[in-house]
Amino acid sequence: MKKTILLLLLLIAGMTSVKADNITVDGVNRTYNVYAPNNLGENRPLLIFCHGYNQDANWMQNTEFKNDNVSMEAVCDTAKFVVVFPNGINKAWDISGNSDINFIKAIIDKMATQHKIDRNRVYLGGFSMGGMLTYHAMNKISDLIAAFAPCSGYPMGGATASATARAIPILHIHGTADETCAFSGAQPALNVWINHNGCSTTERVVNNYNGFNGCKMHIWGGGKDGSEVRLLELPNKGHWISKEPQVYTGKEIWNFCKRFSLNRTTPSVKITSPSDEAKYVSYGIKESVKFPDITITATAEDPNGTIEKVEFYDGSTLIATCTEKPYQATLSGAKSGKHKLQVTATDNDGETSTASVLVTLQTPTLPLSLSTSFNEANALPAGWTVFDSSEKRSGYSSGLSSGSRVLQFTGSPKGFSYGLYFRNVNGTAHQGWAKYGLPEGGHQLSLAPGHYKVKYRACNWNMANFGQVEVSIDKLSDNTSVANQLYTPNINIGNSASNSFSVPTQQVFEFDITEQGDYVIAFYSAASGWSDCVIGQLSIENVSYSVTGIKMVSDVRGQMSDAVYNLQGQRVDNSATMQPGLYISNGKKFLVE
């Protein structure tokens, strides 16, 4: 009997395909639950549904989407599609930046590889904050999502529809008694998309929808490309997913979304590097500033044929043409300013698709502030990457309720209003840090030969006995340090942003750069468990030299009577051994170009 029960359990387990999985996105390990029915087949749809704030994928899948009669898995089994429930970082979503948009894109790519889903039939929905993310995605990845289904959530600052030309099919589901995200805000958000889609502004209303007394389905049809907008009004329902027998949210979403497809025959192309809005900062003596080469990489696929060529442009200027993988080009000798990098893929039918990113090349002439962007609580600023020995976060993200992030201080007096907090959970040396200049953070820092000062203020967050912080200038290429400084703060804020604390003493870290290259400004917390640091009012400044543009050793000697040395202390006797860089003579430094 026991063997029979065990066999039955094994058979039942084999009938399902629910599993937790993970994927690395922007250097961060992201997790999700995925359900794929048995005998799925190929070219089947994909639905991604995002949980609410302070929830997770398990809650969404096993609590919100289940009742006594039906589950989301049962809907999938009948209709044969894949459903993914992603996990937000700290049970929240980035509803203004790109971190979770990139997560969704990565999920689509992985499902295409694992389950061969139909990229033309990918759908996205979410509850509460997940609904807000769904609206955010409408402007970000409308080319990847055929239809959207937000529930009980909309942009609190007002919806926009200016970032996409495509008409967007939308089903919005909302309870009239929602006290968290008021029902009254749903209609203004939908009006933006009704107008954008060219739908009729005269709605059609289905009362007592599906026999549910008081339930209304509002429909605005006649939109471009067959699009329509719907609002499912749930009478007297609060801030939750409807699991009524007449109106089960999972079924309603599927029945709406399954009608829409992107119907793409054109190739798809994506720029994988650099990221959109990336910034390249090249700093130093003006005459010696150069921008590094920028490598542009892309992927391209064709749903019904082959890719014939991929062309790379800087604005309207053709950089390179690739006819086979890898699709890659190099932008060299670029000037400061904004550059629209564009990639166009052409397939065997002559159809084309284009992707673009905007990058900025900046040459500061004044001290460069690295903490101006420390102006939003519970966010990570663009340009920065943090690691606490467990979790890495890169580039701009918001809604971070714990871990390394910007803190806003409200006590009086306070040393500064905002500071970047980072920590070292396990205590291993150099395993808790904040770095500016890593590519995944969105900013890259190139320094010309010269003398520099880094100014900063630092204190501890929750270390009554204080913990040392190390400031290091690291080479991006191999992570080796070219200069560093140790400092022990004498101020501990006390683990509360409302505590008062005095202004930390400004620290000045001076160092020399002897060769042009890409560098990272790194702050490391102490090598002890849960060591931490808060930094603020941070800048880097180039210190000019007495003479620039010297071409020959003899030119230096013509002005200085002492011998000439390089910064390693080696004497230079003739111009043949004199390479571009910094030299010392008679106690002064010179830049030789």
Sequence and secondary structure as in RCSB ss.txt:
>XXXX:A:sequence
MKKTILLLLLLIAGMTSVKADNITVDGVNRTYNVYAPNNLGENRPLLIFCHGYNQDANWMQNTEFKNDNVSMEAV
CDTAKFVVVFPNGINKAWDISGNSDINFIKAIIDKMATQHKIDRNRVYLGGFSMGGMLTYHAMNKISDLIAAFAP
CSGYPMGGATASATARAIPILHIHGTADETCAFSGAQPALNVWINHNGCSTTERVVNNYNGFNGCKMHIWGGGKD
GSEVRLLELPNKGHWISKEPQVYTGKEIWNFCKRFSLNRTTPSVKITSPSDEAKYVSYGIKESVKFPDITITATA
EDPNGTIEKVEFYDGSTLIATCTEKPYQATLSGAKSGKHKLQVTATDNDGETSTASVLVTLQTPTLPLSLSTSFN
EANALPAGWTVFDSSEKRSGYSSGLSSGSRVLQFTGSPKGFSYGLYFRNVNGTAHQGWAKYGLPEGGHQLSLAPG
HYKVKYRACNWNMANFGQVEVSIDKLSDNTSVANQLYTPNINIGNSASNSFSVPTQQVFEFDITEQGDYVIAFYS
AASGWSDCVIGQLSIENVSYSVTGIKMVSDVRGQMSDAVYNLQGQRVDNSATMQPGLYISNGKKFLVE
>XXXX:A:secstr
 HHHHHHHHHHHHHH  EEEEEEEETTEEEEEEEE  TT  SS  EEEEE  TT  HHHIIIIITB SS BHHHH
HHHHT EEEEE  GGG   SSSSHHHHHHHHHHHHHHHHT   TTSEEEEEETHHHHHHHHHHHH TTT SEEEE
ES   TT     S  S   EEEEEETT SSS GGGHHHHHHHHHHHHT  SS EEEETGGG TT EEEEE   GG
G  EEEEEETT  SS  B SS BHHHHHHHHHTT      S EEEEEES TT EEEEES GGG     EEEEEEE
E TTS EEEEEEEETTEEEEEESSSSEEEEE S  SEEEEEEEEEEETTS EEEEEEEEEEE  SS EESSTT  
STT B TTEEEE SS EEESSB    SSSEEEE  SSS S SEEEEEEESS  TT SEEEE  GGGTEEEEE SE
EEEEEEEEEBSS TT   EEEEEEETTT  EEEEEEE  S B  S TTS       EEEEEEE S EEEEEEEE 
 SSTTEEEEEEEEEEEEE  SEEEE  HHHHHHH SS EEETTS EE SGGG  SEEEEETTEEEEE 
